[in-house]
């Protein structure tokens, strides 16, 4: 088995780790935001906005991870 034939396996593992990491990050973010809203309901609007921005940044990092993993197939 040569290195070229292992590239799809490496790309799949890299993409899987990126998606798992994003899922864990967003779940911790949502749990913390819901706990904050439960403690102080008047701050719900601010927490929701901050949570959406942070979730978008986490998803962006995950997308870069998947793209880099899939670029391993080309290079």
C-alpha positions as CSV (number, residue, x, y, z in Angstrom):
1,X,0.0,0.0,0.0
2,X,1.5,3.3,-1.0
3,X,0.8,6.8,0.3
4,X,-1.4,7.8,-2.6
5,X,-3.9,5.1,-1.8
6,X,-4.2,6.3,1.8
7,X,-5.2,9.9,0.9
8,X,-8.9,9.3,0.8
9,X,-8.8,7.7,4.3
10,X,-6.8,10.8,5.6
11,X,-9.2,13.2,3.9
12,X,-12.2,11.4,5.5
13,X,-10.6,11.4,9.0
14,X,-9.7,15.1,8.7
15,X,-13.3,16.0,7.6
16,X,-14.8,13.9,10.4
17,X,-12.6,15.6,13.1
18,X,-13.6,19.0,11.8
19,X,-17.3,18.2,11.9
20,X,-17.1,16.6,15.3
21,X,-15.2,19.6,16.7
22,X,-17.7,22.0,15.3
23,X,-20.6,20.0,16.7
24,X,-19.0,19.9,20.2
25,X,-18.2,23.6,20.1
26,X,-21.7,24.6,19.0
27,X,-23.3,22.3,21.6
28,X,-21.3,23.9,24.4
29,X,-22.1,27.4,23.0
30,X,-25.8,26.6,22.9
31,X,-25.8,25.1,26.4
32,X,-24.0,28.1,27.9
33,X,-26.4,30.6,26.1
34,X,-29.5,28.7,27.3
35,X,-28.2,28.7,30.8
36,X,-27.5,32.4,30.7
37,X,-31.0,33.0,29.3
38,X,-32.5,30.9,32.1
39,X,-30.6,32.8,34.8
40,X,-31.4,36.3,33.3
41,X,-34.3,36.3,30.8
42,X,-34.0,40.0,30.2
43,X,-30.6,39.5,28.4
44,X,-32.0,37.0,25.9
45,X,-31.7,39.3,22.9
46,X,-28.1,40.0,23.5
47,X,-27.2,36.4,24.2
48,X,-29.0,35.2,21.1
49,X,-27.1,37.6,18.9
50,X,-23.8,36.8,20.4
51,X,-24.5,33.1,20.1
52,X,-25.4,33.3,16.4
53,X,-22.2,35.2,15.6
54,X,-20.1,32.7,17.6
55,X,-21.8,29.7,15.9
56,X,-21.2,31.2,12.5
57,X,-17.5,31.6,13.3
58,X,-17.3,28.0,14.6
59,X,-19.0,26.7,11.4
60,X,-16.5,28.8,9.3
61,X,-13.6,27.1,11.0
62,X,-15.2,23.7,10.5
63,X,-15.7,24.5,6.8
64,X,-12.0,25.3,6.4
65,X,-11.1,22.0,8.1
66,X,-13.3,20.0,5.7
67,X,-11.9,21.9,2.7
68,X,-8.3,21.3,3.8
69,X,-9.1,17.6,4.4
70,X,-10.6,17.3,1.0
71,X,-7.7,19.1,-0.6
72,X,-5.6,16.2,0.5
73,X,-7.3,14.2,-2.3
74,X,-6.1,16.6,-4.9
75,X,-2.5,17.1,-3.7
